[in-house]
Structure formats: structure tokens, C-alpha cells
Amino acid sequence: MRSTVTVTPAQLPEVLLHVAVVRPVFLWGAPGIGKSSLVRKFATELGLECVTLLGTQLAPEDLIGVPELVGGRSRFAPPESIARQDPYCLFLDELNASSPEVQKAFYSLILDRRIGSYELPKGSIVIGAGNRAVDNALARPMASALVNRMIHVHLTASARDWLAWARESNIHPWVLEYLTQRPDHLWSAAPKVEETFSTPRGWHMLSDALQSFGDDISEDLLGVLAFGTVTANHASMFKAYVKTVRNAFGLEAVLRGDVRWPAAPQDRDLLYFLGEAFRARLVKELPHDKAHASAAGKQLAHRGKALLLELAELSLEIAQMVIAADDDGNPVLPAWFLVEVTRDLPRLVAARA
């Protein structure tokens, strides 16, 4: 299931507060973007215990219980994890990854909030969650009867929300600062093959590992951790970023003219990282219309053209990457800047000669 209407992690608590208290909710989202932790945090904020059931680890009898005799009649005794006296949050994680038989066992629990003669205490809430088939995750089709028993909310990753959380959560400074510069690297679509991909969970795992190793971690071990938690491209860029931190060789120093683009063959990854950071800075700070450019914007444009020339002398490929269009062929940098680059570069080349 996919939707063009999504909510961010920051928006989700308000949605759940008004929806989950009256109807069961199913939370859709890609792997690793924080669905489970957000539900548990929401339950805690409501003062409810969160009881998690993993659909992939359940059999139907784990829900409906086993028969017992009461007054000469048999009835099903639901498991202790579900049959509670006080209100709680029942979190059905990986619900759409469970077998059809288990999904059927959830019907009355989701719709009528009861299993056999047991009814969820008043004030309890039911929230399901699962990945989408498009994420190459384990996801079985849900019967229309089950789909129609819940309100469906689609969660999307938000770099702004995650960075706000990370600043309060002891995320390693390297991870925090890197994603502050490259928020587009927080999440990537799951690949069709078995390889790592970038998610908020993956960056969190990388942060935890770095906290354990300490900042004196070797470059080789840093690569093992990065390539084992995020995409290969993001891991390579992250390693290059750490190199800038360790050598005080950041984009700001290049823009100020304190240092030149790194030219050593062993610093090729660093040059590529700085080129991507340079492109991101131009995209962020150059206005769409030159008439609206501030003094700082005009200065960046002027300095940017000279830096593009210096970069092209080292690597024409990286220089072209800085000014390249997006995947659909649309210009990313303002048209006026691209025109000036085309017009002024021959003059700059002649002046340098």
C-alpha cells in the first residue's frame, strides 16, 4: 500500500492522539524509519504500557489462547500478555508480515477490541505497523476485511525531525554534523539485492558503534562500520567527511581560500565529498532570481565560478557533477548562475594562463 499523503515523525503523535483513541490505526512505512520506537514513545507519553506482538513470530493460538472448562463449558482463555486488567497500548508490529491465519485471528481484536469473552479495558488503544511490499521487505497481502478495519497512516522519514531528536539523544557528533550537511543521505530506498541501505536506524547504529570505539578509530575500522550500516555511496562520503574533520579541511576553508582543493591521489574521496558539499551549498544559498541575491549570495556566486575552474583542473568529472542537472534532466542550480559560468569561465581560464 502506498499513499501520496504522509506524516512525519513530528506530526505522528498528534495524529495518533486523535485517531488511535477511537479507532485502530495501521502505520505504514519503510524499514528503519522509527515506526516501532515512535509507537512505544507515544504509549509512554499517554501513561500506557506498550505490549508488542510481532506478527512474524505468532501462531493463531498465541492470540485466541487455548480452551478451558468453566462451569462445564469450554471457552478460550486469551494469553496473559493480552488479557490485562488495566488499559494499555497493544502494538501489532509486522502485522502484514504474519500468516493469513494469524491475520484472521486479529479480526475481532482489531474491530471489536475483544478475543472470545475478553474485552480490552476501556482506554486501551490498538496500533498496527508494517513495511510496504515496495520496500522489498517481508509483507503479505492483507485481506480487504482486515484493511477496512483500520485507519491507515503513512509515515515518511524527515531529516529535520531526526536531527532535532539526534541533538537531544547523544548521537555521535560526526554522524550529527554529517547529516546536518547532507540531510538527503538520511534515508535511501531499499535495494532489490541483499546490501546495506541508509535509514535513521542505520545511522543510529553507526553512531552507537562510533561511541563504543571512540574518535581514535582507525580509517579501516571506520570503513567497516560505515559500509556495514549505510549505502556504499553514503559510507564513502561519510569517511571523507571524517577525514575533513580530522585534518581541519572543510568546505568553509576552501571557500575562504585558506586551503585549495585536495589534489593528492589518495584524497580523491575527499575531493568528491567536498565537490558534493560545494554543490549542496550552491543549491541552498544561490537564489532562483539573481535580482534577489544578497551581497553574500553574489559573493558566493563570484567565488563559486573561480572554484569551479580550479576543481575542473583537478577533476573535470567532479566539476561537471557540481553543475549537473537532476535525474530528470532539470537544472538544479539557478539558470542565471549557469549562464554566468558558461560566459565567464573562458575569461577566467585566459587570466590563469
Disulfide bonds with the S-S distance in Angstrom:
none
